[in-house]
Amino acid sequence: MSRPAVPEALLQASLGQVLFRAARLYNEAALRRVQAGAAPKLRFAHTQLFPHLSTSGIRSSALAKRLGVSKQAVGPLLEDLVDWGMVERVPDPSDRRASMVRLTPRGGEAILHGLTVLGQIEAELRGELGDGEMNRLHDTLSRLTVLLGDRG
């Protein structure tokens, strides 16, 4: 049975496909740089957690829901972050029977390091594309994020 061919031009014409590909490549470049340092060997799956972690904490079930995966899928990733000292488990102040995970100072430092790496990549791209194009891209993506967020 042959697989249906999807013309490359059709993929390139899709804004969603271009955004997915650009985000994946940006993330992969940043992950390679972080992995080259002395940081724990993070995987792509770990990086998906970081935008949702904070010092105030989040329940594992809420984190899983935000990511669109099961709590069981998030568990091993959180265990890695706990083992590396990046997050800690604490009682949920609103329900002592439940627990939350929250960033530790080391986890906050790791996120700041990740943001620095992302900034380095952005600076390199800015050097190639120019300030005007990068500023327009940032503004457009920021507006797009708001519009998509409003649609729920």
Secondary structure, 3 states (H helix, E strand, C coil): CCCCCCCHHHHHHCHHHHHHHHHHHHHHHHHHHHHHCCCCCCCHHHHCCHHHCCCCCECHHHHHHHHCCCHHHHHHHHHHHHHCCCEEEEEECCEEEEEEEEECHHHHHHHHHHHHHHHHHHHHHHHHHCHHHHHHHHHHHHHHHHHHHHHC
